Amino acid sequence: MKSIDDRIKNRNSWFKILIISLFTMVLMFKVATAKFSFNFSDLLSFILGIFAIAISVLFYTKVNEIVATLGELTPSLRKKKKVASLPSVDREEAHKTLREHQEQLQHIKQVQAEVKEKLVSAREWEQDDQRNYIDYLLQKEKEATVLEQKMNELRHLLGETGEFPLSSGQERITSLNELANVLGKDVILSATFDELSEHVKIISSSISPTLQEGMIDSGYIDADFQMTRKGLKELRSTAKKLKR
């Protein structure tokens, strides 16, 4: 059955080729036997026709380029339209939630600053007390990270740009001595490599960018803020120099 269909298609194709060939031969014969006389108006018409065709092709090309460009911009335009089309009630609710998150984050940062100050100033604490405060500090750091993520999602939904900045009152850890003070001498010396690396990673947002770059350049941490063996050795060496 398939071979019969193929034969019919081939026959139709050859028939079309034959018709076109005959038409071309007749046209060429007419052109060859026709009397030719130069006429400036005919030449001008021919030139204008070629020019019109060129303009049409150029216009068609430009239109295709514009359509392609609009096609690339369509996702962003839809996204902006989606943001702009949020109901006013939803936008008000989102702004309200964002303000609440800001207040919660500010409170957490304030508590963190107080705990860090206690850790730095306290010298005679028992190891268990230091661990409890450090665990509490790490828990607050996790809560702050979650809040910042939620706030950034709300800002993205509302069409606002930029990440949520750190509060102006947030204290920064600017040296290895301060980092060792915050973590605690006993904790640093007794914690395993994985535990200490996790502690440092959790409070990474409290470490100043300058100190972070210095630790990376010195090989104490990698690009993912994972502590290296060299960093562990240096941090423990720094902790040993601290007074209890």
C-alpha positions as CSV (number, residue, x, y, z in Angstrom):
1,M,0.0,0.0,0.0
2,K,2.8,2.3,0.9
3,S,4.6,1.7,-2.4
4,I,1.4,2.6,-4.4
5,D,1.2,5.9,-2.5
6,D,4.9,6.6,-3.2
7,R,4.3,5.9,-6.9
8,I,1.4,8.3,-7.0
9,K,3.5,11.0,-5.3
10,N,6.4,10.5,-7.7
11,R,4.0,10.7,-10.7
12,N,2.5,13.9,-9.4
13,S,5.9,15.4,-8.9
14,W,7.1,14.5,-12.4
15,F,3.8,15.9,-13.8
16,K,4.4,19.3,-12.0
17,I,8.0,19.4,-13.2
18,L,6.9,18.7,-16.8
19,I,4.3,21.5,-16.7
20,I,6.8,24.0,-15.3
21,S,9.3,23.1,-17.9
22,L,6.9,23.5,-20.7
23,F,5.8,26.9,-19.4
24,T,9.4,28.0,-19.0
25,M,10.2,26.9,-22.6
26,V,7.2,28.9,-24.0
27,L,8.2,31.9,-22.0
28,M,11.8,31.8,-23.2
29,F,10.6,31.4,-26.8
30,K,8.4,34.4,-26.5
31,V,11.2,36.5,-25.1
32,A,13.6,35.3,-27.7
33,T,11.3,36.1,-30.6
34,A,9.9,39.4,-29.3
35,K,11.0,42.7,-30.8
36,F,13.3,44.6,-28.4
37,S,13.2,48.4,-28.3
38,F,14.9,50.5,-25.6
39,N,12.5,52.7,-23.7
40,F,13.7,54.9,-20.8
41,S,10.4,54.8,-19.1
42,D,10.4,51.0,-19.1
43,L,14.0,51.0,-17.6
44,L,12.9,53.5,-15.0
45,S,9.9,51.3,-14.1
46,F,12.2,48.3,-13.8
47,I,14.6,50.1,-11.5
48,L,11.7,51.4,-9.3
49,G,10.3,47.8,-9.2
50,I,13.7,46.5,-8.0
51,F,13.9,49.3,-5.4
52,A,10.4,48.5,-4.1
53,I,11.3,44.8,-3.8
54,A,14.5,45.7,-1.9
55,I,12.6,48.0,0.5
56,S,10.0,45.3,1.1
57,V,12.7,42.7,1.9
58,L,14.5,45.1,4.2
59,F,11.2,46.0,6.0
60,Y,10.4,42.3,6.4
61,T,13.8,41.6,7.9
62,K,13.5,44.5,10.4
63,V,10.0,43.3,11.4
64,N,11.3,39.8,12.1
65,E,14.1,41.3,14.2
66,I,11.7,43.3,16.2
67,V,9.4,40.3,16.7
68,A,12.3,38.2,17.9
69,T,13.4,40.9,20.3
70,L,9.9,41.2,21.7
71,G,9.8,37.5,22.1
72,E,12.9,37.6,24.3
73,L,11.4,40.4,26.4
74,T,8.0,38.7,26.8
75,P,8.9,36.8,30.0
76,S,10.2,39.9,31.8
77,L,7.2,41.9,30.6
78,R,4.8,39.2,31.9
79,K,6.7,39.2,35.2
80,K,6.3,42.9,35.6
81,K,2.7,42.7,34.6
82,K,2.1,40.0,37.2
83,V,3.7,42.1,39.9
84,A,1.8,45.2,38.9
85,S,-1.5,43.2,38.8
86,L,-1.2,42.1,42.4
87,P,-4.4,43.1,44.2
88,S,-4.0,46.1,46.5
89,V,-5.2,44.0,49.5
90,D,-2.5,41.4,48.8
91,R,0.2,44.1,48.4
92,E,-0.8,45.7,51.7
93,E,-0.7,42.3,53.4
94,A,2.7,41.6,52.0
95,H,4.0,45.0,53.1
96,K,2.6,44.4,56.6
97,T,4.3,41.0,56.8
98,L,7.5,42.5,55.5
99,R,7.5,45.1,58.3
100,E,6.8,42.4,60.9
101,H,9.7,40.4,59.7
102,Q,11.9,43.5,59.8
103,E,11.0,44.1,63.5
104,Q,11.6,40.4,64.3
105,L,15.0,40.5,62.6
106,Q,16.0,43.7,64.4
107,H,15.0,42.1,67.7
108,I,17.1,39.0,66.9
109,K,20.1,41.0,65.9
110,Q,19.8,43.0,69.2
111,V,19.7,39.7,71.2
112,Q,22.7,38.4,69.2
113,A,24.7,41.5,70.0
114,E,23.9,41.2,73.7
115,V,24.9,37.5,73.8
116,K,28.1,38.2,71.9
117,E,28.9,41.0,74.4
118,K,28.4,38.6,77.3
119,L,30.5,35.9,75.6
120,V,33.4,38.4,75.0
121,S,33.2,39.9,78.5
122,A,32.8,36.7,80.5
123,R,36.0,35.0,81.5
124,E,35.1,32.8,84.3
125,W,32.2,30.9,82.9
126,E,31.9,27.2,83.0
127,Q,32.2,25.2,79.8
128,D,28.5,24.1,79.9
129,D,27.4,27.7,80.3
130,Q,29.5,28.8,77.3
131,R,28.0,26.0,75.2
132,N,24.5,26.9,76.2
133,Y,25.1,30.6,75.1
134,I,26.8,29.6,71.9
135,D,24.0,27.1,71.0
136,Y,21.5,29.9,71.7
137,L,23.4,32.3,69.5
138,L,23.6,29.8,66.7
139,Q,19.9,29.2,66.9
140,K,19.2,32.9,66.7
141,E,21.5,33.1,63.6
142,K,19.4,30.4,61.9
143,E,16.2,32.2,62.7
144,A,17.7,35.4,61.3
145,T,18.7,33.6,58.1
146,V,15.2,32.2,57.6
147,L,13.7,35.7,58.2
148,E,16.1,37.3,55.7
149,Q,15.1,34.7,53.0
150,K,11.4,35.3,53.6
151,M,11.9,39.1,53.4
152,N,13.8,38.8,50.1
153,E,11.0,36.6,48.7
154,L,8.5,39.3,49.7
155,R,10.6,42.1,48.2
156,H,10.9,40.1,45.0
157,L,7.1,39.6,44.9
158,L,6.5,43.3,45.4
159,G,8.9,44.2,42.7
160,E,11.5,45.7,45.0
161,T,15.1,45.3,44.2
162,G,18.1,44.5,46.4
163,E,18.6,42.2,49.3
164,F,17.7,43.1,52.8
165,P,20.6,45.0,54.3
166,L,22.1,44.3,57.7
167,S,20.8,46.5,60.5
168,S,23.0,49.4,61.3
169,G,23.4,48.3,64.9
170,Q,24.6,44.8,64.1
171,E,28.1,44.2,65.4
172,R,30.7,42.6,63.2
173,I,33.4,40.2,64.0
174,T,36.5,41.8,62.6
175,S,39.4,39.5,63.8
176,L,40.2,35.9,64.7
177,N,40.5,36.9,68.4
178,E,36.9,38.2,68.4
179,L,35.7,35.1,66.5
180,A,37.5,32.9,69.1
181,N,35.9,35.0,71.9
182,V,32.4,34.6,70.5
183,L,32.8,30.8,70.0
184,G,34.5,30.3,73.4
185,K,37.9,28.9,74.2
186,D,36.7,25.7,75.7
187,V,34.3,25.0,72.8
188,I,36.9,25.6,70.2
189,L,39.4,23.3,71.9
190,S,36.9,20.5,72.6
191,A,34.7,20.6,69.5
192,T,35.3,18.3,66.6
193,F,36.4,19.6,63.2
194,D,32.9,19.2,61.7
195,E,31.2,20.8,64.8
196,L,33.5,23.8,64.8
197,S,33.2,24.2,61.0
198,E,29.4,24.3,61.3
199,H,29.5,26.8,64.1
200,V,31.7,29.2,62.1
201,K,29.5,28.7,59.0
202,I,26.3,29.5,60.9
203,I,27.6,32.8,62.3
204,S,29.3,33.8,59.0
205,S,26.8,36.6,58.4
206,S,28.2,38.3,61.6
207,I,31.8,38.1,60.3
208,S,33.0,41.2,58.5
209,P,33.7,41.0,54.7
210,T,37.3,42.0,55.3
211,L,37.9,39.1,57.8
212,Q,36.1,36.7,55.5
213,E,38.4,37.7,52.6
214,G,41.4,37.4,54.8
215,M,40.4,33.9,56.0
216,I,39.9,32.8,52.4
217,D,43.2,34.2,51.2
218,S,45.0,32.6,54.1
219,G,43.3,29.2,53.4
220,Y,41.4,29.1,56.7
221,I,38.1,28.6,54.8
222,D,37.0,27.8,51.3
223,A,34.7,29.7,49.0
224,D,31.7,27.9,50.5
225,F,32.8,29.0,54.0
226,Q,33.8,25.5,55.0
227,M,36.6,25.5,57.5
228,T,39.9,23.9,56.4
229,R,42.3,21.9,58.6
230,K,44.6,24.9,58.4
231,G,41.8,27.2,59.7
232,L,41.0,24.8,62.5
233,K,44.6,24.7,63.6
234,E,44.9,28.6,63.5
235,L,41.6,29.1,65.4
236,R,42.6,26.6,68.1
237,S,46.0,28.3,68.3
238,T,44.2,31.7,68.7
239,A,41.9,30.2,71.4
240,K,44.8,28.9,73.4
241,K,46.2,32.4,73.8
242,L,42.9,33.7,75.2
243,K,42.5,34.1,78.9
244,R,39.8,31.9,80.4
